[in-house]
């Protein structure tokens, strides 16, 4: 596999940091379900900003790199919906959707896949 270009690597590194932020926020605020998230305004702000950032960064990554991160690529629509609602209609945000999307983002197999793509290798991960 051809190594990702520098911009792709930077975007993947930033995405991985935002995913870690989501994971850290859930751990810090003891978020275990959508109700916990709906009840914690500070965590909501951190999570929705991270989703927005991940979505915007994803748009900058070349298709030739995205093909190597199928778990992440499958999140495109969910990320877009969550990002658009978070950015344009925050008051009606469905934290069930946000919780579902963020849990898919912090999945360890997805993180491994992103790390592999960042390093220019294709992950041997078994897709679910």
N, CA, C and O of each residue as an XYZ file, in Angstrom:
512
protein
N       0.831     -1.177      0.000
C       0.000      0.000      0.000
C       0.872      1.236      0.000
O       1.881      1.294      0.702
N       0.492      2.203     -0.770
C       1.214      3.466     -0.851
C       0.981      4.273      0.434
O      -0.140      4.342      0.938
N       2.044      4.874      0.949
C       1.933      5.702      2.147
C       1.015      6.880      1.868
O       1.080      7.485      0.798
N       0.159      7.207      2.830
C      -0.740      8.353      2.718
C       0.084      9.630      2.594
O       1.198      9.722      3.109
N      -0.491     10.616      1.896
C       0.243     11.869      1.788
C       0.271     12.576      3.139
O      -0.440     12.190      4.067
N       1.095     13.607      3.240
C       1.292     14.290      4.519
C       0.005     14.860      5.100
O      -0.213     14.785      6.309
N      -0.857     15.433      4.244
C      -2.114     15.990      4.740
C      -3.002     14.888      5.322
O      -3.621     15.078      6.369
N      -3.064     13.758      4.657
C      -3.850     12.638      5.175
C      -3.323     12.191      6.539
O      -4.103     11.921      7.452
N      -2.020     12.114      6.671
C      -1.416     11.689      7.932
C      -1.768     12.677      9.037
O      -2.127     12.273     10.143
N      -1.666     13.960      8.744
C      -2.000     14.989      9.737
C      -3.475     14.879     10.127
O      -3.815     14.937     11.308
N      -4.338     14.722      9.138
C      -5.778     14.589      9.418
C      -6.060     13.349     10.255
O      -6.840     13.406     11.206
N      -5.438     12.237      9.912
C      -5.643     11.008     10.681
C      -5.149     11.162     12.115
O      -5.793     10.686     13.049
N      -4.012     11.825     12.291
C      -3.498     12.065     13.646
C      -4.477     12.909     14.456
O      -4.732     12.626     15.627
N      -5.022     13.946     13.824
C      -5.977     14.810     14.521
C      -7.269     14.060     14.833
O      -7.835     14.225     15.914
N      -7.734     13.246     13.903
C      -8.938     12.440     14.139
C      -8.712     11.519     15.332
O      -9.580     11.396     16.196
N      -7.561     10.877     15.382
C      -7.251      9.996     16.505
C      -7.243     10.765     17.831
O      -7.683     10.232     18.849
N      -6.749     12.009     17.835
C      -6.775     12.830     19.050
C      -8.207     13.157     19.457
O      -8.537     13.126     20.643
N      -9.059     13.470     18.480
C     -10.460     13.773     18.800
C     -11.181     12.528     19.316
O     -12.018     12.623     20.213
N     -10.864     11.383     18.760
C     -11.450     10.133     19.259
C     -11.007      9.898     20.704
O     -11.802      9.467     21.538
N      -9.753     10.178     20.992
C      -9.268     10.039     22.374
C      -9.973     11.029     23.290
O     -10.269     10.700     24.438
N     -10.245     12.224     22.806
C     -10.983     13.218     23.596
C     -12.368     12.693     23.956
O     -12.818     12.846     25.092
N     -13.040     12.077     22.995
C     -14.366     11.502     23.255
C     -14.263     10.417     24.323
O     -15.048     10.388     25.271
N     -13.302      9.539     24.159
C     -13.101      8.460     25.121
C     -12.792      9.014     26.515
O     -13.335      8.538     27.512
N     -11.924     10.015     26.579
C     -11.570     10.648     27.853
C     -12.779     11.325     28.495
O     -12.980     11.229     29.706
N     -13.584     12.012     27.676
C     -14.771     12.693     28.202
C     -15.748     11.681     28.788
O     -16.302     11.901     29.865
N     -15.958     10.576     28.085
C     -16.862      9.544     28.599
C     -16.348      8.978     29.916
O     -17.125      8.749     30.842
N     -15.057      8.757     29.998
C     -14.487      8.211     31.231
C     -14.553      9.241     32.368
O     -14.945      8.910     33.488
N     -14.177     10.460     32.081
C     -14.163     11.513     33.103
C     -15.547     11.775     33.679
O     -15.716     11.912     34.890
N     -16.532     11.842     32.790
C     -17.892     12.162     33.227
C     -18.756     10.923     33.468
O     -19.956     11.032     33.720
N     -18.134      9.751     33.389
C     -18.835      8.476     33.632
C     -20.090      8.348     32.768
O     -21.186      8.083     33.262
N     -19.890      8.547     31.449
C     -20.983      8.448     30.484
C     -21.069      6.993     30.026
O     -20.159      6.482     29.374
N     -22.175      6.336     30.377
C     -22.365      4.927     30.035
C     -23.517      4.690     29.068
O     -23.680      3.590     28.540
N     -24.321      5.739     28.839
C     -25.463      5.594     27.941
C     -25.915      6.983     27.470
O     -25.374      8.002     27.897
N     -26.898      7.001     26.599
C     -27.376      8.259     26.023
C     -27.995      9.173     27.080
O     -27.899     10.396     26.973
N     -28.622      8.597     28.086
C     -29.220      9.406     29.153
C     -28.144     10.130     29.944
O     -28.294     11.307     30.272
N     -27.055      9.425     30.250
C     -25.937     10.070     30.945
C     -25.428     11.256     30.128
O     -25.155     12.326     30.673
N     -25.304     11.055     28.819
C     -24.815     12.129     27.948
C     -25.813     13.282     27.905
O     -25.414     14.444     27.969
N     -27.097     12.976     27.799
C     -28.132     14.012     27.748
C     -28.159     14.840     29.035
O     -28.573     15.999     29.023
N     -27.716     14.243     30.140
C     -27.735     14.927     31.436
C     -26.450     15.707     31.736
O     -26.360     16.357     32.777
N     -25.466     15.654     30.851
C     -24.184     16.301     31.144
C     -23.828     17.294     30.035
O     -23.273     16.925     28.999
N     -24.159     18.552     30.280
C     -23.971     19.593     29.265
C     -22.497     19.793     28.874
O     -22.192     19.992     27.698
N     -21.609     19.741     29.827
C     -20.183     19.946     29.518
C     -19.668     18.826     28.627
O     -18.949     19.078     27.660
N     -20.030     17.598     28.948
C     -19.620     16.473     28.103
C     -20.233     16.602     26.712
O     -19.572     16.306     25.717
N     -21.484     17.037     26.632
C     -22.137     17.244     25.334
C     -21.316     18.187     24.459
O     -21.094     17.922     23.277
N     -20.871     19.285     25.053
C     -20.092     20.265     24.287
C     -18.792     19.665     23.773
O     -18.420     19.876     22.619
N     -18.111     18.926     24.618
C     -16.853     18.293     24.197
C     -17.097     17.276     23.082
O     -16.369     17.246     22.090
N     -18.109     16.460     23.251
C     -18.402     15.402     22.283
C     -18.840     15.980     20.944
O     -18.353     15.561     19.894
N     -19.762     16.944     20.979
C     -20.252     17.497     19.715
C     -19.158     18.258     18.974
O     -19.111     18.232     17.744
N     -18.287     18.928     19.704
C     -17.178     19.611     19.030
C     -16.230     18.588     18.409
O     -15.745     18.786     17.295
N     -15.971     17.509     19.114
C     -15.093     16.470     18.573
C     -15.695     15.850     17.320
O     -14.982     15.609     16.346
N     -17.007     15.589     17.333
C     -17.672     15.030     16.152
C     -17.542     15.982     14.973
O     -17.223     15.565     13.860
N     -17.789     17.256     15.223
C     -17.671     18.264     14.164
C     -16.263     18.264     13.592
O     -16.081     18.291     12.375
N     -15.281     18.234     14.457
C     -13.886     18.242     14.004
C     -13.545     16.990     13.205
O     -12.891     17.074     12.165
N     -13.982     15.839     13.681
C     -13.709     14.578     12.971
C     -14.331     14.624     11.576
O     -13.685     14.261     10.592
N     -15.570     15.065     11.493
C     -16.247     15.131     10.194
C     -15.516     16.072      9.233
O     -15.293     15.729      8.072
N     -15.148     17.249      9.718
C     -14.462     18.214      8.856
C     -13.098     17.680      8.404
O     -12.706     17.886      7.255
N     -12.388     17.009      9.279
C     -11.094     16.423      8.917
C     -11.269     15.293      7.913
O     -10.477     15.161      6.980
N     -12.298     14.480      8.099
C     -12.556     13.351      7.204
C     -12.733     13.826      5.764
O     -12.295     13.157      4.828
N     -13.372     14.974      5.590
C     -13.607     15.516      4.251
C     -12.309     15.859      3.521
O     -12.287     15.947      2.293
N     -11.240     16.050      4.270
C      -9.959     16.455      3.673
C      -9.069     15.272      3.291
O      -8.037     15.455      2.646
N      -9.462     14.074      3.683
C      -8.644     12.887      3.426
C      -8.963     12.333      2.042
O     -10.125     12.239      1.647
N      -7.913     11.970      1.317
C      -8.072     11.420     -0.026
C      -8.831     10.090     -0.001
O      -8.725      9.313      0.947
N      -9.591      9.852     -1.059
C     -10.312      8.584     -1.193
C      -9.366      7.390     -1.166
O      -9.717      6.325     -0.658
N      -8.163      7.568     -1.715
C      -7.199      6.468     -1.742
C      -6.744      6.062     -0.340
O      -6.298      4.934     -0.133
N      -6.854      6.967      0.606
C      -6.553      6.645      2.001
C      -7.794      6.101      2.694
O      -7.708      5.144      3.464
N      -8.942      6.703      2.427
C     -10.183      6.268      3.073
C     -10.547      4.828      2.748
O     -11.187      4.152      3.553
N     -10.141      4.352      1.566
C     -10.447      2.970      1.187
C      -9.794      1.981      2.158
O     -10.230      0.836      2.271
N      -8.764      2.423      2.848
C      -8.058      1.554      3.788
C      -8.607      1.632      5.213
O      -8.083      0.991      6.124
N      -9.655      2.413      5.392
C     -10.288      2.520      6.701
C     -11.801      2.308      6.555
O     -12.587      3.230      6.773
N     -12.201      1.081      6.183
C     -13.618      0.835      5.896
C     -14.551      1.069      7.086
O     -15.661      1.566      6.899
N     -14.130      0.726      8.295
C     -14.985      0.968      9.463
C     -15.241      2.470      9.614
O     -16.362      2.889      9.901
N     -14.210      3.261      9.421
C     -14.336      4.714      9.520
C     -15.163      5.260      8.362
O     -15.997      6.144      8.558
N     -14.941      4.748      7.178
C     -15.681      5.209      6.007
C     -17.175      4.953      6.149
O     -17.992      5.748      5.684
N     -17.533      3.844      6.790
C     -18.953      3.531      6.983
C     -19.633      4.498      7.942
O     -20.863      4.543      7.992
N     -18.879      5.260      8.693
C     -19.445      6.232      9.628
C     -19.775      7.571      8.966
O     -20.291      8.472      9.627
N     -19.486      7.711      7.682
C     -19.623      9.003      7.007
C     -20.996      9.634      7.214
O     -21.086     10.783      7.646
N     -22.052      8.909      6.916
C     -23.396      9.477      7.018
C     -23.737      9.820      8.467
O     -24.264     10.899      8.737
N     -23.448      8.929      9.387
C     -23.728      9.195     10.797
C     -22.981     10.402     11.313
O     -23.537     11.221     12.045
N     -21.711     10.514     10.930
C     -20.923     11.682     11.328
C     -21.509     12.959     10.746
O     -21.587     13.985     11.422
N     -21.920     12.886      9.486
C     -22.474     14.067      8.828
C     -23.763     14.512      9.519
O     -23.945     15.698      9.793
N     -24.643     13.572      9.796
C     -25.908     13.899     10.464
C     -25.633     14.495     11.839
O     -26.174     15.546     12.182
N     -24.793     13.825     12.627
C     -24.492     14.309     13.975
C     -23.819     15.674     13.925
O     -24.131     16.550     14.731
N     -22.910     15.856     12.996
C     -22.212     17.140     12.853
C     -23.171     18.251     12.455
O     -23.121     19.344     13.021
N     -24.041     17.988     11.491
C     -24.965     19.023     11.031
C     -25.953     19.429     12.119
O     -26.254     20.611     12.287
N     -26.449     18.449     12.847
C     -27.370     18.766     13.937
C     -26.635     19.530     15.038
O     -27.148     20.519     15.562
N     -25.433     19.067     15.385
C     -24.656     19.719     16.439
C     -24.302     21.153     16.064
O     -24.301     22.037     16.921
N     -24.006     21.385     14.805
C     -23.588     22.710     14.362
C     -24.746     23.657     14.078
O     -24.624     24.864     14.289
N     -25.865     23.123     13.603
C     -26.940     23.992     13.133
C     -28.229     23.917     13.933
O     -29.063     24.818     13.843
N     -28.406     22.867     14.710
C     -29.664     22.687     15.423
C     -29.400     22.023     16.769
O     -30.031     21.026     17.120
N     -28.461     22.590     17.513
C     -27.974     21.977     18.738
C     -29.102     21.662     19.728
O     -29.071     20.627     20.394
N     -30.085     22.540     19.823
C     -31.158     22.346     20.804
C     -31.993     21.097     20.566
O     -32.651     20.615     21.487
N     -31.979     20.563     19.345
C     -32.783     19.365     19.077
C     -31.911     18.126     18.882
O     -32.347     17.141     18.286
N     -30.696     18.177     19.379
C     -29.764     17.067     19.225
C     -30.286     15.823     19.929
O     -30.686     15.875     21.092
N     -30.277     14.715     19.218
C     -30.701     13.427     19.762
C     -29.450     12.736     20.312
O     -28.618     12.241     19.552
N     -29.332     12.709     21.622
C     -28.125     12.154     22.220
C     -28.049     10.638     22.090
O     -26.987     10.056     22.308
N     -29.153      9.991     21.740
C     -29.104      8.573     21.405
C     -28.270      8.352     20.158
O     -27.454      7.432     20.105
N     -28.475      9.202     19.147
C     -27.688      9.127     17.904
C     -26.237      9.467     18.189
O     -25.330      8.770     17.734
N     -26.015     10.535     18.940
C     -24.644     10.955     19.258
C     -23.911      9.854     20.013
O     -22.760      9.545     19.705
N     -24.572      9.270     20.993
C     -23.940      8.208     21.775
C     -23.593      7.016     20.892
O     -22.512      6.441     21.016
N     -24.505      6.647     20.005
C     -24.269      5.517     19.097
C     -23.069      5.798     18.175
O     -22.186      4.953     18.032
N     -23.041      6.968     17.563
C     -21.953      7.323     16.636
C     -20.621      7.394     17.378
O     -19.611      6.880     16.897
N     -20.619      8.027     18.541
C     -19.351      8.160     19.267
C     -18.836      6.815     19.749
O     -17.625      6.599     19.782
N     -19.721      5.914     20.120
C     -19.257      4.585     20.523
C     -18.677      3.819     19.350
O     -17.758      3.018     19.523
N     -19.198      4.054     18.175
C     -18.591      3.436     16.983
C     -17.230      4.065     16.700
O     -16.320      3.384     16.227
N     -17.082      5.368     16.987
C     -15.801      6.044     16.776
C     -14.725      5.561     17.738
O     -13.568      5.406     17.345
N     -15.088      5.324     18.979
C     -14.070      4.951     19.967
C     -13.800      3.444     20.005
O     -13.027      2.968     20.837
N     -14.436      2.705     19.106
C     -14.202      1.268     18.995
C     -12.716      0.992     18.753
O     -12.103      1.604     17.878
N     -12.151      0.085     19.518
C     -10.703     -0.175     19.430
C     -10.280     -0.656     18.043
O      -9.185     -0.325     17.589
N     -11.124     -1.430     17.362
C     -10.769     -1.895     16.016
C     -10.714     -0.734     15.023
O      -9.874     -0.724     14.123
N     -11.602      0.238     15.184
C     -11.574      1.412     14.315
C     -10.304      2.220     14.560
O      -9.681      2.706     13.617
N      -9.926      2.360     15.815
C      -8.702      3.098     16.153
C      -7.486      2.391     15.558
O      -6.592      3.048     15.022
N      -7.441      1.073     15.644
C      -6.333      0.302     15.054
C      -6.282      0.527     13.547
O      -5.207      0.704     12.974
N      -7.440      0.517     12.915
C      -7.538      0.730     11.471
C      -7.010      2.120     11.086
O      -6.271      2.256     10.111
N      -7.389      3.146     11.850
C      -6.927      4.512     11.582
C      -5.418      4.636     11.798
O      -4.727      5.290     11.017
N      -4.917      4.010     12.849
C      -3.465      4.023     13.115
C      -2.708      3.372     11.961
O      -1.680      3.882     11.518
N      -3.216      2.257     11.485
C      -2.567      1.558     10.376
C      -2.553      2.435      9.131
O      -1.526      2.546      8.462
N      -3.684      3.057      8.815
C      -3.755      3.930      7.637
C      -2.798      5.107      7.780
O      -2.155      5.509      6.810
N      -2.703      5.656      8.980
C      -1.788      6.767      9.239
C      -0.347      6.357      8.955
O       0.458      7.157      8.478
N      -0.035      5.094      9.256
C       1.321      4.593      9.062
C       1.535      3.985      7.666
O       2.598      3.440      7.370
N       0.507      4.092      6.822
C       0.656      3.653      5.435
C       0.537      2.166      5.223
O       1.014      1.640      4.217
N      -0.102      1.472      6.166
C      -0.299      0.032      5.996
C      -1.788     -0.281      6.065
O      -2.567      0.445      6.684
N      -2.161     -1.369      5.423
C      -3.559     -1.794      5.475
C      -3.734     -2.692      6.686
O      -2.945     -3.608      6.917
N      -4.759     -2.424      7.440
C      -5.040     -3.196      8.643
C      -5.594     -4.566      8.276
O      -6.373     -4.707      7.334
N      -5.182     -5.559      9.030
C      -5.708     -6.911      8.868
C      -6.981     -7.122      9.671
O      -7.447     -8.252      9.821
N      -7.543     -6.037     10.187
C      -8.705     -6.117     11.065
C      -9.849     -6.839     10.393
O     -10.111     -6.665      9.203
N     -10.523     -7.653     11.181
C     -11.710     -8.320     10.692
C     -12.856     -7.337     10.779
O     -13.159     -6.830     11.859
N     -13.498     -7.061      9.653
C     -14.628     -6.126      9.632
C     -15.860     -6.782     10.203
O     -16.130     -7.960      9.968
N     -16.610     -5.986     10.967
C     -17.885     -6.458     11.529
C     -19.000     -6.025     10.629
O     -20.165     -6.313     10.906
